[in-house]
Amino acid sequence: QGTVILEFVVAANGQVRVQWPPLRPSGVPEFDANCAEAVRRAGPFEPIPKEIGRSQLRIRAPFVARNPIVR
């Protein structure tokens, strides 16, 4: 169980770059690395619409793993 908080940047063209190390590690390094890899593999994202007026988006996101056996 645990929560990792990752920060990643989506560029104007949709390319994604995960910041490492995590802002808050879960305590399970393999889980943290797998979450970062999932974000990388999800890219590239859609390009950022010009109407937003940003050349990149910085996102902080929690990824939560829960084991129903552990309380």
Backbone hydrogen bonds in HBPLUS format (Angstrom, degrees):
<---DONOR---> <-ACCEPTOR-->    atom                        ^
c    i                          cat <-CA-CA->   ^        H-A-AA   ^      H-
h    n   atom  resd res      DA  || num        DHA   H-A  angle D-A-AA Bond
n    s   type  num  typ     dist DA aas  dist angle  dist       angle   num
A0002-GLY N   A0065-ALA O   2.98 MM  63  5.32 154.2  2.05 147.2 144.5     1
A0065-ALA N   A0002-GLY O   2.81 MM  63  5.32 167.1  1.83 166.9 170.7     2
A0004-VAL N   A0063-PHE O   2.97 MM  59  5.36 158.1  2.02 152.7 156.3     3
A0063-PHE N   A0004-VAL O   2.83 MM  59  5.36 153.2  1.90 157.6 166.6     4
A0005-ILE N   A0024-ARG O   2.94 MM  19  5.01 156.7  1.99 137.0 144.4     5
A0023-LEU N   A0005-ILE O   2.92 MM  18  5.51 129.3  2.18 154.1 167.4     6
A0024-ARG N   A0005-ILE O   3.36 MM  19  5.01 159.7  2.41 131.5 133.2     7
A0006-LEU N   A0061-ALA O   2.97 MM  55  5.50 157.0  2.02 160.1 153.9     8
A0061-ALA N   A0006-LEU O   2.87 MM  55  5.50 162.1  1.90 161.0 166.4     9
A0019-GLN N   A0007-GLU O   2.83 MM  12  5.55 165.4  1.85 157.7 162.2    10
A0008-PHE N   A0059-ILE O   2.84 MM  51  5.37 156.4  1.90 153.0 160.9    11
A0059-ILE N   A0008-PHE O   2.81 MM  51  5.37 175.6  1.81 168.5 170.1    12
A0009-VAL N   A0017-ARG O   2.88 MM   8  5.28 161.7  1.91 146.9 151.2    13
A0017-ARG N   A0009-VAL O   2.93 MM   8  5.28 147.6  2.03 144.3 154.7    14
A0010-VAL N   A0057-LEU O   2.83 MM  47  5.13 162.1  1.86 151.4 156.1    15
A0057-LEU N   A0010-VAL O   2.84 MM  47  5.13 154.4  1.91 144.1 152.8    16
A0011-ALA N   A0015-GLN O   2.80 MM   4  5.27 165.9  1.82 161.1 164.2    17
A0014-GLY N   A0011-ALA O   2.83 MM   3  5.18 163.6  1.86 117.6 122.4    18
A0012-ALA N   A0055-SER O   2.95 MM  43  4.98 115.2  2.38 160.0 143.1    19
A0048-ILE N   A0012-ALA O   2.99 MM  36  5.01 148.4  2.09 127.0 137.1    20
A0045-PHE N   A0014-GLY O   2.78 MM  31  4.41 156.8  1.83 135.1 129.3    21
A0031-PHE N   A0028-VAL O   2.96 MM   3  5.44 121.3  2.32 114.6 128.7    22
A0032-ASP N   A0028-VAL O   3.11 MM   4  6.43 161.9  2.14 156.3 162.0    23
A0033-ALA N   A0029-PRO O   2.95 MM   4  6.16 166.2  1.97 152.7 156.0    24
A0034-ASN N   A0030-GLU O   2.92 MM   4  6.07 155.7  1.98 145.4 152.4    25
A0035-CYS N   A0031-PHE O   2.95 MM   4  6.18 154.3  2.02 152.4 158.7    26
A0036-ALA N   A0032-ASP O   3.07 MM   4  6.34 161.6  2.10 150.9 155.7    27
A0037-GLU N   A0033-ALA O   2.92 MM   4  6.13 157.3  1.98 147.5 154.1    28
A0038-ALA N   A0034-ASN O   2.94 MM   4  6.12 147.0  2.05 140.9 149.8    29
A0039-VAL N   A0035-CYS O   3.12 MM   4  6.46 153.4  2.19 149.1 155.0    30
A0040-ARG N   A0036-ALA O   3.05 MM   4  6.36 163.5  2.08 150.0 154.6    31
A0041-ARG N   A0037-GLU O   2.89 MM   4  6.07 161.2  1.92 151.1 155.9    32
A0042-ALA N   A0038-ALA O   2.99 MM   4  6.09 131.2  2.23 137.0 149.3    33
A0042-ALA N   A0039-VAL O   3.17 MM   3  5.09 132.3  2.41  94.4 107.5    34
A0043-GLY N   A0040-ARG O   3.23 MM   3  5.57 145.4  2.36 103.7 112.8    35
A0052-ILE N   A0049-PRO O   3.07 MM   3  5.77 158.5  2.11 118.9 124.7    36
A0053-GLY N   A0050-LYS O   2.98 MM   3  5.46 142.1  2.13 110.6 120.8    37
A0070-VAL N   A0067-ASN O   3.05 MM   3  5.52 138.7  2.22 113.2 123.5    38
